[in-house]
C-alpha cells in the first residue's frame, strides 16, 4: 500500500491569542538577563578573584564565566590584559593539593587570549609569551602517557613530562594540539588542527599532524614560499566610523572612481586618503 505524501505547503496557523506569548517572552528575557548577570558576576579578575588565589594576576585580566577546571592556582601566573574564555582549563600539577615548590609552573605573558574550551595542562613548566592568541578548543600539555610496559594499563603507567614554551606573538588555530617538549618561536602561526611537537623556528607557519613548516620568513629571503595575497591595508588615521559605514554602501562604479583618484598628478598633493573620505560623510 502506497504512502500518501505529506502536504508541506500548508502553513501552520498562528495563535489568535496575542497575549498568550507574553509570559514566554517575559520568562525568556528574565533568563537572558539572569545569565548575563551570572556571567558578569562569576567572571574572575584580580579585583574579584572569588575562591581562586593565583600566584599573580595582572591588571585587566579576566576569566570568563562559566570557568573550566582550575587548580594549582598558586603556581599559575597570569600577565596583564589577558582574556581567558569560557570553559578554559588551567591546571598546575598532576592533581589538586600538591606542593609544587617555589617556582611558577604555568606562566602567561601580557595580552594572551585563550579561546573558549581550551586546555592548558601544566604538570611541568608551560610558558606562553605575550600577545599570543589561541582559537577555541586548543589543547596544550606538558605530559604524555607512556606505554612501555605492555602488560600494564596505559593510564596506570607513570607519564612522561617535558616543558613547553610558546614564544610571543603567536597565533594558534582552532583545535591545535601542542605536545610535551614543544618549543615554538616568536610570531608563529599554527594552523587549525595541527599537532605540534619539537622545535618550531621564529616567523614560521606550521600545519598538519604531525605539524611541518609550510612557510617561513627570513631577513634574507622574506617569505618562502611567497605570500599569495597582498598584505592588508591599514585604515588611515582619522577615518570616522561614519565614513567606514558610507564606504561599505558604495557601488562598484563609485569605488572605481575613488580608486582612480589615487593616481595623483604633480599638481595634486599627497595625502593619506582621509581628504577623499570627507566627501562620503553623511549629509556632505
Secondary structure by P-SEA (a helix, b strand, c coil): cbbbbcccccccccccccccaaaaaaaaaaaaaaaaaaaaaaccccccccccccccccccbbbccccccccccccbbbccbbbbccbbbbbccccccccccccccbbbccbbbbccbbbbbcccbbbbbcbbbbccbbbbbcbbbbcccccccccccbbbbbbbbbbcbbbbccbbbbccbbbbccbbbbccbbbbccccccbbbbbcccccccccccccccccccccccccccccccccaaaaaaaaaccaaaaaaaaaaccccccccccccccccccccccc
